[in-house]
Amino acid sequence: MKPIIELKNIYKSFDGKKVISNHLDLSIEEGSFTAIIGRSGEGKSVLLKQMIGLIKPDKGQVFIEGEDITQLSESEFDHIFEKCGYVFQFAALLDSLNVFENVGITALEAGEEPNKVRREVAKKLKMVGLSTDVISKYPSELSGGMRKRVGLARTLMRSPRILIYDEPTTGLDPISVRTTHELMKKTHDEIKGTTIVISHDPDIFNYADTVAMLHEGKIIYTGPAKNIWKEKNPFIYQFIRGLSEGPITLPSKEK
Amino acid sequence: MLGLVDSIGESTLSLFNELGKIALFVREMFISVYKKFIDTSKCFYHMNYIGVDSLTVIIITGLAVGSVLAWQSYIGLKRFEGTKFIGPIVFLSMVREFGPVLSAIMVAGRSGSAMTAEIGTMQISEQVDALRTLGIDVHRYLTVPRIIGTTLVMPLLSLFCSLCGIIGGYIIAVSVLHSNHEVFLQEIRKSVEIFDIFSGLIKSVAFGFLLSLIAVYKGYTTRGGARNVGISTTESVVTASLTILISDYILTSILSGA
């Protein structure tokens, strides 16, 4: 398998003080389902945003299908966002628009015929397990889980080949977590694309095929998800079992 | 002493840094408009929204200022037996100065703050990033229609504010101060030129552009959380009000020389 996304020697700090990515390297293979894990505040979301150009690294290169996106100006990102769909942590639906307008926003802004867009929106909502009853509802009228599904439906409208999820299961109950993971796997298989997800939930290992662990600004482990529970890497061992003792220092023990 | 120089130097650098960022922001907007023309329905939506939103406050401001102007002019002019000039003074003050300036400050406080808060909230809740990932030009969708809408609606609001001020002045002059209503109108006709109205309109267009540019810029550059949205909103109103007053002086100097 060839890499579809490559991060080379990425360095990113905020205000020149807090280092988020410290000469980080990561390669995502085409067609893979990669779960990125790591402690809260490690900069996983920043890493994902650097991957598709929403945040520019201070140093290093990001390649998407061989193209260095760090060289692109803000107005040259259209084709990158066509390839990569991003599902935000809290869905980031536009408050002032209803579900139809949110999901169909790209097509509506491009001037497509509203009835045609409505049919397409209904299809995508069905794909993420929502009925068309929600079509005229506003984000404030939806539950957290429904909002995330609408967010995914909106991303799928552009038929991306790379799907990136930023902590899609945050704040969801265990049943909704399982359903979300199943939905992600189903979508991954349907679009035959590449999936990258940040998750803290061990259930993700049942669906992902690769795991990458971020620690202190670096990817310290990459390996198959299947045997993760047998993994002897001390960081992985401690993290997936939620142990307080180990190489990962807890905030209260940090100097 | 060195501390003072340091602080002046730092403030100057920070001012030029901010001006540079605004210039880049304006450049990005022009590139967006150049690539594909703006959806005019969005501009009309914002014109309508800002116009209707600010109308009540504009009427009250105009009436109050016009009435006070008539009173104050009467007190001064009575000493020189020149009360027949109340009409021209109210008219010229409203059309050339108070109409454009006060309506712009009111719109900055009411609609400008709403623009900053809305775009700022969208920024911190990743809605702006979401638009980008969906291939939507953020400037064409969010910022430019608001700027065009405000710039186009400001002359109308300014004229309305001036008209309300003149009506307020007329009511006070005629019914409270017992001036002759014929003289009030006649003196206005005699002393007013079309350029007086025109200069007020030029000012209101400039104020509309500046206040909306500041409002959307402050919203767009908001980072962090809810507290920062509050800070940006306050900064937006204060900066826009000061900019309106400073640019009013500059425009008055230019237009007086014209």
Interface residues (C-beta under 8 A of the other chain):
Chain A: K49 I52 L54 E74 S75 F77 D78 F81 E82 C84 G85 Y86 F88 Q89 F90 A92 L93 L94 D95 I105 T106 E109 R154 T155 R158
Chain B: E28 I31 S32 K35 T121 M122 S125 E126 Q127 D129 A130 L131 R132 T133 L134 G135 I136 Y141
